Amino acid sequence: MEEHLRIIPIHRSLVRPQLIMGCERFLFLMLCMVVTLLAGPGGLMTGNLLNMTIAGALFFVGRALLAHMAKTDAQMSDVFRRSVQYRGEYPASSTAGFRNIPRARRWS
């Protein structure tokens, strides 16, 4: 008797990364917050055209960089944050067969 494999549908919306305008959601919201703080209290409310121009340029350049980063890897910032968090946990070299793991020397 043949056994049939059970097929479970995995919906695309559950595994698709959360992007806004082609950028990672968290990084894009942080960019919008910085641009709003730069353009709002310092630029828009006082009528400072320089702050408005810098905020607009920062938004368009930052969005282009974030979109390029998301095209490369949609979870790059999460991977980077996790690697920084666990940096002290793993040695930088293989420990297979070594009893004494050499400590890294700091240059001062």
C-alpha positions in Angstrom: 0.0 0.0 0.0 1.4 3.4 -1.0 1.7 6.1 1.6 0.7 9.5 0.5 2.6 12.5 1.9 0.5 15.0 3.7 0.6 18.4 1.8 0.3 21.5 4.0 -0.1 24.7 2.1 2.3 27.5 3.2 0.8 30.8 2.3 3.1 33.3 0.8 2.0 36.1 3.0 3.3 34.2 6.1 6.9 34.0 4.7 7.2 37.1 2.7 9.3 39.9 4.3 7.6 43.0 5.5 8.7 45.8 3.2 7.5 49.4 2.8 8.3 51.0 -0.5 10.8 48.2 -1.1 12.7 48.8 2.2 12.8 46.9 5.4 9.9 48.0 7.6 11.9 48.9 10.7 14.7 50.8 8.9 12.2 52.7 6.7 10.2 53.8 9.7 13.4 54.9 11.4 14.4 56.9 8.3 11.0 58.5 8.2 11.3 59.4 11.9 14.7 61.1 11.4 13.5 63.0 8.3 10.4 64.1 10.2 12.5 65.3 13.1 14.9 67.1 10.8 12.2 68.7 8.7 9.5 69.2 11.3 10.7 71.1 14.3 13.9 72.4 12.8 12.8 73.0 9.2 9.1 73.3 8.6 8.1 75.2 11.8 10.8 77.8 11.6 10.8 78.1 7.8 14.4 76.9 7.4 14.7 75.9 3.8 18.1 74.3 4.3 16.8 71.8 6.8 13.9 70.9 4.4 16.3 70.4 1.5 18.7 68.2 3.6 15.7 66.2 4.9 14.4 65.6 1.3 17.8 64.6 0.1 18.3 62.3 3.1 14.9 60.7 2.4 15.5 60.0 -1.2 19.1 58.8 -0.8 18.3 56.8 2.3 15.3 55.1 0.7 17.4 54.2 -2.4 20.1 52.7 -0.2 17.5 50.8 1.9 15.7 49.5 -1.2 19.0 48.3 -2.6 19.9 46.6 0.7 16.4 44.9 0.8 16.9 43.6 -2.8 20.2 42.0 -1.7 18.7 40.5 1.5 15.4 41.4 2.9 16.4 40.5 6.5 20.0 41.9 6.4 19.5 44.2 9.4 18.1 41.4 11.5 21.0 39.1 10.7 23.5 41.9 11.5 21.8 42.7 14.8 21.8 39.0 15.8 25.5 38.6 14.8 26.5 41.5 16.9 24.4 40.2 19.8 26.1 36.7 19.7 29.6 37.9 18.7 31.1 37.0 22.2 29.6 33.6 22.2 31.5 32.0 19.3 35.3 32.0 18.7 36.5 33.3 15.4 38.3 30.0 14.6 37.5 26.3 14.5 37.9 24.5 17.8 37.9 21.0 16.4 40.6 18.9 18.1 41.9 21.7 20.3 42.0 21.5 24.1 43.4 25.0 24.7 41.7 27.6 22.7 44.1 30.6 22.2 42.7 33.9 23.4 42.7 36.8 21.0 45.3 39.4 21.8 44.3 43.0 21.9 46.6 45.6 20.3 47.0 48.6 22.5 
